[in-house]
Amino acid sequence: MGLKRSAEDDLLPTGKVAKAKIEGDYALAFPSLSHPVSHSPAFQRPSQLITFSYSPSRVLQFDDSALRYFVNPPHGADLNHGYKHWTRRPEERGRIDGLLSAWSRFKKNLNGQNPEIGVISWRGVITKILTAPYEERDAWELNVMCVDGTMYFEEHLSDARLKEKSDLEPRHLLQSYYGYSFESYCTSSTPNERNQHASGSSSGASGAVGWGGDVDTNVQWCSVVKTKLGDTRIVIGGEVDCVRGGYTGNTDNFVELKTSLSIRGAQDEARFEKKLLKFYFQSFLLGVPEIFVGFRKPSGYLTTTQVFQTVQIPRLVRGKPGAWDPNVCLAWGDQFITFLTNTVRGGSRGNVWRIKFTPKIGVSVVLLDDVDVRDVEGGERRVGFLPRWYWEEINGAVAYGSEVGAQTRSEGASSKIICSSDRDP
């Protein structure tokens, strides 16, 4: 990577430049977990701005056609069911095109107002950032652009990483499927089917009691919310699994669905409580109030289910050895955003930065050279990773009358948009 810049010697008010052990032009040291957080930044309750759907052909639609409604799954459900009929979306770069289309559409209703937004990102990326203080194994990389004071985050996946995700071992692929299968058992396409599973009826000719239909991961219903961490306003988009009861137009009855191995002892309990960190922030960031967890046997059969209220999850782990603290995560997230803002602002509007997180070490930041930027663009009509139509729109060069036109101008981006979400492995 070229165009390297010296770190200079300026110390940031919320974190110091750390050169040792971290390769990069700028760096932020890993936070200490041995000292309590002196100040936790405020986090504003997420407010929904807009929703949209992805169709089976991966076309983005500004409707609620992909919305699903919660139903209780049958006891002992076989999560292996339907595996051979799974339509699995190919692994591709985590573009933010769909989120930008939704944000663009929402702004058209603001009568020319241009709200000051500090960050626009998928939920999966913000979750990785906030949970980083407790991440011990997995490194990650982001691409970042800063245009007119707004930072755009995109997960960076190398070709090798994409191949790794595409070529999962059969055992890991099946375990990944269990989460999607659980969603099928727990959801219905209409709200009036709530008692279907309880009555013991089966869905069509599938032969499985309570089966909600074959899994197609192209289909998603997404919500876009606005929130605030410290002084930074953030727009976040993410998939919503279902709603409980009728859809009310806000996040109050959203439900997140998760699966986990049944807890058989203290070690399993500790492992599950660690998983609750990501469960918590995935829901917390979108304003999802309820997480419905299905516990399964290693063989994939459902044993029990349990409802967790999102706001109460931190209390379940508080005071336990090695417990995570959401205030540590929020403080780190605020520090990360402040550090990044001070690092990337003021440069060329088309600059692309690469952020790399290394567990237990910290974060490094480098400015990409032209060769690396072309790799980020991937031969598509983009400026950095921003689609060309959006770049022209925010620069006032082109006024689009509809999002359909915008999608067409992004060279079929609807087939390439990925709404990142974290699944039970």
C-alpha positions in Angstrom: 0.0 0.0 0.0 1.4 3.4 -1.0 0.8 7.0 -0.3 2.0 6.5 3.3 1.8 9.4 5.7 3.8 10.0 8.8 1.9 9.6 12.0 3.2 12.9 13.2 3.3 13.4 16.9 -0.1 14.9 17.7 -1.9 13.1 20.5 -5.6 12.8 20.2 -7.8 13.8 23.3 -9.4 10.3 23.3 -6.5 8.1 22.4 -2.9 8.2 21.7 -1.0 7.3 18.5 0.5 3.9 19.2 3.4 2.9 16.9 4.7 -0.2 18.6 3.3 -3.5 17.4 0.8 -2.0 15.0 1.8 -1.5 11.3 0.1 1.5 9.8 0.3 5.3 9.2 -2.0 5.9 12.2 -2.9 3.6 15.0 -5.1 3.4 18.0 -4.0 1.1 20.9 -6.2 -1.6 22.2 -8.3 -0.5 25.3 -7.4 -1.7 28.7 -10.0 -4.0 30.3 -8.4 -3.9 33.7 -9.6 -0.4 34.6 -13.2 0.7 34.8 -14.6 3.1 32.2 -14.5 6.6 33.6 -17.1 7.9 31.2 -19.6 6.1 29.0 -20.9 8.1 26.1 -24.7 8.4 25.7 -26.3 6.2 23.1 -29.6 7.6 21.6 -32.5 5.2 21.2 -32.6 4.2 17.5 -35.4 5.8 15.4 -36.5 4.1 12.3 -36.2 6.1 9.0 -37.2 3.6 6.3 -37.5 -0.1 5.4 -37.0 -2.0 2.3 -37.0 -5.6 1.0 -34.9 -7.8 -1.2 -36.8 -10.1 -3.6 -35.8 -13.7 -4.4 -34.0 -12.3 -7.5 -32.1 -9.9 -5.2 -33.9 -6.8 -6.4 -34.2 -4.0 -3.9 -37.8 -2.9 -3.4 -39.1 -0.1 -1.2 -41.9 -2.1 0.3 -42.4 -4.7 3.1 -42.9 -7.7 0.9 -40.1 -9.6 2.7 -41.5 -8.9 6.2 -42.1 -12.0 8.3 -44.2 -12.5 11.4 -43.2 -14.4 14.5 -44.8 -17.7 15.3 -43.8 -20.2 18.0 -41.7 -23.1 16.6 -42.7 -26.7 17.2 -40.9 -28.5 20.1 -38.2 -30.8 18.8 -38.1 -29.2 15.3 -35.5 -30.7 13.0 -33.2 -27.9 11.9 -31.7 -30.2 9.2 -35.0 -30.1 7.3 -34.9 -28.4 3.9 -31.1 -28.3 3.8 -31.0 -29.8 0.2 -33.4 -27.1 -1.0 -31.5 -24.1 0.5 -31.0 -21.3 -1.9 -27.8 -19.8 -0.7 -26.8 -16.3 -1.8 -23.2 -16.2 -3.1 -20.6 -14.7 -0.9 -19.7 -11.2 -2.3 -18.2 -7.9 -1.2 -20.3 -6.2 1.5 -21.3 -3.2 -0.5 -23.4 -0.5 1.1 -25.3 0.3 -2.1 -28.7 -0.7 -0.7 -28.2 1.3 2.4 -27.3 4.3 0.3 -30.3 3.9 -1.9 -32.5 3.9 1.2 -30.8 6.9 2.7 -31.1 8.8 -0.6 -34.8 8.0 -0.8 -35.3 9.1 2.8 -33.5 12.4 2.3 -35.9 13.3 -0.6 -38.6 13.7 2.0 -36.6 16.3 4.0 -37.4 19.2 1.7 -33.8 20.1 0.9 -32.5 19.7 4.5 -29.2 18.0 4.7 -28.8 16.5 8.2 -25.3 16.2 9.7 -24.5 12.5 9.8 -21.1 11.3 11.1 -21.3 7.7 10.0 -23.3 5.5 7.6 -22.8 1.8 7.9 -24.4 -1.6 8.0 -25.1 -2.9 11.5 -22.6 -5.8 11.1 -19.7 -3.4 10.8 -20.7 -1.3 13.8 -21.2 -4.5 15.8 -17.6 -5.5 15.0 -16.3 -2.1 16.1 -18.2 -2.0 19.4 -17.4 -5.6 20.4 -13.7 -5.3 19.5 -12.5 -4.9 23.1 -13.6 -8.5 23.8 -12.6 -10.0 20.5 -9.8 -12.5 21.1 -9.6 -14.4 17.8 -10.9 -12.7 14.6 -9.2 -9.8 12.9 -11.2 -7.6 10.5 -10.7 -4.9 8.0 -12.8 -1.9 6.8 -12.7 0.5 3.9 -13.6 4.0 4.9 -14.3 7.2 2.9 -15.1 10.6 4.3 -17.1 12.9 2.1 -18.4 16.3 3.4 -18.0 15.3 7.0 -19.8 11.9 6.7 -17.7 8.7 7.1 -18.9 5.6 5.1 -17.8 2.2 6.4 -17.6 -0.9 4.2 -16.3 -4.3 5.4 -13.2 -5.2 3.4 -13.1 -8.9 2.3 -10.1 -10.0 0.4 -10.5 -12.6 -2.4 -8.9 -15.2 -0.2 -11.4 -14.4 2.6 -14.4 -14.5 0.2 -13.2 -17.9 -1.1 -12.8 -19.1 2.5 -16.4 -18.1 3.3 -17.7 -19.7 0.1 -15.9 -23.0 0.6 -17.0 -23.8 4.1 -16.5 -27.4 5.3 -19.7 -29.4 5.1 -20.0 -29.5 8.9 -19.7 -25.7 9.2 -22.1 -25.1 6.3 -24.7 -27.3 7.9 -24.3 -25.4 11.3 -24.7 -22.2 9.4 -27.9 -23.5 7.9 -29.4 -24.2 11.3 -29.9 -20.5 12.0 -31.8 -20.0 8.7 -33.9 -23.1 9.3 -34.8 -21.9 12.8 -36.1 -18.7 11.1 -38.3 -20.7 8.8 -39.9 -22.5 11.8 -40.3 -19.2 13.7 -41.8 -17.1 11.0 -44.9 -16.7 8.7 -45.6 -14.6 5.7 -48.9 -13.4 7.2 -49.7 -12.3 10.8 -52.9 -14.4 11.0 -50.9 -17.7 11.0 -49.7 -17.3 14.6 -51.5 -20.4 15.8 -50.5 -22.6 12.9 -47.5 -24.2 14.6 -49.3 -24.7 17.9 -52.1 -26.5 16.1 -49.6 -29.1 14.7 -50.3 -28.4 11.1 -47.5 -28.7 8.5 -46.6 -26.3 5.7 -47.6 -27.6 2.3 -46.1 -30.9 1.2 -42.9 -30.4 3.1 -43.8 -33.0 5.7 -42.3 -31.0 8.6 -44.7 -29.7 11.2 -44.5 -25.9 11.4 -42.1 -25.5 8.5 -42.4 -21.9 7.1 -40.9 -22.6 3.7 -37.6 -23.4 2.1 -34.7 -21.1 3.0 -33.7 -18.4 0.4 -31.0 -16.1 1.8 -31.5 -13.7 -1.1 -34.8 -12.6 0.6 -34.4 -10.0 3.4 -36.4 -7.3 5.1 -34.2 -4.4 6.2 -34.6 -1.5 8.5 -32.6 1.8 8.5 -32.4 3.7 11.7 -30.8 6.9 13.0 -29.0 7.0 16.3 -26.3 8.8 18.1 -23.2 7.7 20.0 -21.7 10.5 22.0 -21.7 13.5 19.6 -21.8 11.4 16.4 -25.0 10.8 14.6 -25.1 7.4 12.9 -27.3 5.9 10.2 -27.4 2.1 10.5 -29.0 -0.5 8.2 -29.6 -4.1 9.0 -31.8 -7.1 8.4 -34.8 -7.7 10.7 -35.8 -11.3 11.2 -39.5 -10.8 12.0 -42.0 -8.8 14.0 -44.3 -10.0 16.8 -47.9 -9.3 16.0 -48.7 -6.7 13.4 -46.1 -4.3 12.0 -46.5 -0.9 13.7 -44.1 1.1 11.5 -41.4 1.3 14.2 -39.0 -1.0 15.9 -41.1 -1.7 19.0 -42.1 -5.2 18.1 -39.0 -6.3 16.1 -37.7 -9.8 17.0 -34.2 -11.1 16.5 -33.9 -14.9 16.1 -30.8 -16.8 17.2 -29.7 -20.4 17.7 -27.2 -21.9 20.1 -26.1 -25.2 21.4 -28.0 -26.4 24.5 -26.3 -25.5 27.8 -25.2 -28.6 29.6 -22.8 -27.2 32.2 -20.8 -24.3 33.5 -18.5 -24.2 30.5 -21.4 -24.1 28.0 -23.0 -21.4 30.1 -19.9 -19.3 30.0 -19.6 -19.8 26.3 -23.2 -18.7 25.7 -22.8 -15.6 27.9 -19.9 -14.6 25.7 -22.1 -15.0 22.7 -24.6 -12.7 24.3 -22.3 -9.8 23.7 -22.9 -9.9 19.9 -26.5 -10.9 20.4 -26.9 -7.8 22.5 -25.3 -5.2 20.2 -26.8 -6.6 17.0 -30.2 -5.9 18.5 -29.3 -2.9 20.5 -28.0 -1.0 17.4 -31.3 -1.4 15.5 -33.6 -0.9 18.4 -34.8 -4.5 18.5 -36.3 -5.1 21.9 -36.5 -8.9 21.9 -34.2 -11.8 21.1 -35.7 -15.3 20.7 -33.1 -18.0 21.1 -33.6 -21.6 20.1 -31.3 -24.1 21.9 -30.4 -27.2 19.9 -28.6 -30.5 20.1 -25.4 -31.0 18.2 -27.5 -33.1 15.8 -29.7 -30.0 15.0 -32.8 -30.9 16.9 -34.5 -28.0 18.8 -34.7 -28.7 22.6 -35.9 -25.5 24.2 -36.4 -21.8 23.5 -36.0 -18.7 25.6 -36.9 -15.0 25.2 -34.3 -12.4 26.1 -35.2 -8.7 26.5 -32.4 -6.8 24.9 -32.1 -4.1 27.5 -31.8 -6.8 30.3 -29.0 -8.8 28.8 -26.1 -6.9 30.4 -27.5 -7.7 33.8 -27.3 -11.4 33.1 -23.5 -11.3 32.9 -22.7 -8.4 35.3 -20.4 -9.3 38.1 -19.3 -12.7 36.7 -15.7 -13.6 36.1 -14.5 -12.3 32.7 -17.9 -10.7 32.1 -18.2 -8.1 29.3 -19.3 -4.6 30.0 -21.4 -2.7 27.3 -20.0 0.6 28.7 -16.5 -0.5 27.7 -17.8 -1.2 24.2 -19.6 2.2 23.9 -16.6 4.1 25.2 -14.3 2.3 22.7 -16.7 2.9 19.9 -16.8 6.6 20.6 -13.0 6.7 20.9 -12.7 4.8 17.6 -15.0 7.1 15.7 -13.2 10.2 17.2 -9.8 8.8 16.3 -10.9 8.0 12.8 -12.6 11.3 12.2 -9.4 13.2 13.2 -7.4 10.9 10.9 -9.4 10.9 7.7 -11.0 14.3 7.5 -9.5 17.1 5.5 -8.1 15.0 2.7 -9.3 14.5 -0.8 -13.0 13.6 -1.0 -12.2 10.5 -3.0 -9.6 9.1 -0.5 -10.1 5.5 0.6 -8.6 4.4 3.9 -8.0 0.8 5.1 -8.7 0.1 8.8 -7.3 -3.1 10.2 -8.2 -4.4 13.7 -5.9 -6.9 15.4 -7.2 -8.6 18.5 -5.4 -7.5 21.7 -3.3 -5.0 19.8 -5.5 -2.4 18.3 -6.4 -0.6 15.1 -4.1 0.6 12.2 -5.1 3.0 9.4 -3.5 3.5 6.0 -4.4 5.6 3.0 -4.8 3.4 -0.1 -2.9 4.1 -3.2 -4.4 4.1 -6.7 -3.8 0.4 -7.3 -5.6 -0.6 -4.1 -8.4 1.8 -4.8 -9.0 0.2 -8.2 -9.1 -3.2 -6.4 -11.8 -1.7 -4.0 -13.8 -0.5 -7.0 -13.7 -4.0 -8.5 -14.2 -2.9 -12.1 -17.6 -1.4 -11.2 -18.8 2.2 -11.7 -17.6 3.6 -8.4 -15.6 6.3 -6.8 -13.8 4.3 -4.2 -16.5 2.0 -2.9 -19.3 4.5 -3.3 -21.5 3.8 -6.4 -21.1 6.4 -9.1 -24.8 7.4 -9.0 -24.5 8.2 -5.3 -21.3 10.1 -5.7 -22.8 12.3 -8.4 -25.9 12.8 -6.3 -24.1 14.1 -3.3 -22.0 16.3 -5.5 -25.1 17.8 -7.0 -24.2 16.7 -10.5 -27.3 14.6 -11.3 -30.8 14.7 -9.9 -32.5 11.4 -10.0 -36.3 11.1 -10.0 -36.5 7.6 -8.7 -34.4 5.0 -6.9 -35.1 2.6 -9.8 -33.1 4.9 -12.0 -30.4 5.0 -9.4 -30.2 1.3 -9.2 -30.0 1.0 -13.0 -27.1 3.5 -13.0 -25.2 1.5 -10.5 -24.9 -1.3 -13.1 -27.2 -3.8 -11.6 -26.1 -3.2 -8.1 -29.4 -4.7 -6.8 -27.9 -8.1 -7.6 -24.7 -7.3 -5.7 -26.0 -5.6 -2.6 -25.3 -7.4 0.6 -27.1 -6.7 3.9 -24.5 -7.9 6.4 -25.7 -9.9 9.3 -24.0 -12.3 11.8 -25.3 -15.8 12.1 -24.9 -18.7 14.5 -21.9 -20.7 13.2 
